């Protein structure tokens, strides 16, 4: 494996782990506070 391939693999795994953490956090917030909290949170940051 070349150096470029290993960096690409590391970035891919890092991105996948970050995505999994974001999904887990969203399910946790959804379960604790209901969907209204998550929607309000997104609206506050995006608008």
C-alpha positions as CSV (number, residue, x, y, z in Angstrom):
1,X,0.0,0.0,0.0
2,X,1.3,3.4,-0.9
3,X,1.5,6.4,1.4
4,X,-1.4,8.1,-0.6
5,X,-3.5,5.0,-0.2
6,X,-3.0,4.8,3.5
7,X,-3.9,8.4,4.0
8,X,-7.0,8.0,1.8
9,X,-8.0,4.9,3.9
10,X,-7.4,6.8,7.1
11,X,-9.6,9.7,5.9
12,X,-12.3,7.3,4.8
13,X,-12.4,5.5,8.2
14,X,-12.3,8.8,10.0
15,X,-15.2,10.1,8.0
16,X,-17.2,6.9,8.6
17,X,-16.5,7.1,12.3
18,X,-17.6,10.7,12.4
19,X,-20.8,10.0,10.5
20,X,-21.6,7.1,12.9
21,X,-21.0,9.3,15.9
22,X,-23.3,12.0,14.5
23,X,-26.0,9.4,13.8
24,X,-25.7,8.0,17.3
25,X,-25.8,11.5,18.9
26,X,-28.9,12.3,16.9
27,X,-30.7,9.1,18.0
28,X,-29.7,9.8,21.6
29,X,-31.1,13.4,21.4
30,X,-34.2,12.1,19.7
31,X,-34.7,9.5,22.4
32,X,-34.1,11.8,25.3
33,X,-36.0,14.9,24.2
34,X,-38.2,13.8,21.4
35,X,-38.1,15.0,17.7
36,X,-39.0,18.6,18.5
37,X,-35.7,19.2,20.3
38,X,-33.7,17.9,17.4
39,X,-35.7,19.9,14.8
40,X,-35.3,23.0,16.9
41,X,-31.6,22.5,17.3
42,X,-31.1,22.1,13.5
43,X,-33.3,25.2,12.9
44,X,-31.3,27.3,15.3
45,X,-28.0,26.5,13.7
46,X,-29.2,26.7,10.0
47,X,-31.5,29.7,10.1
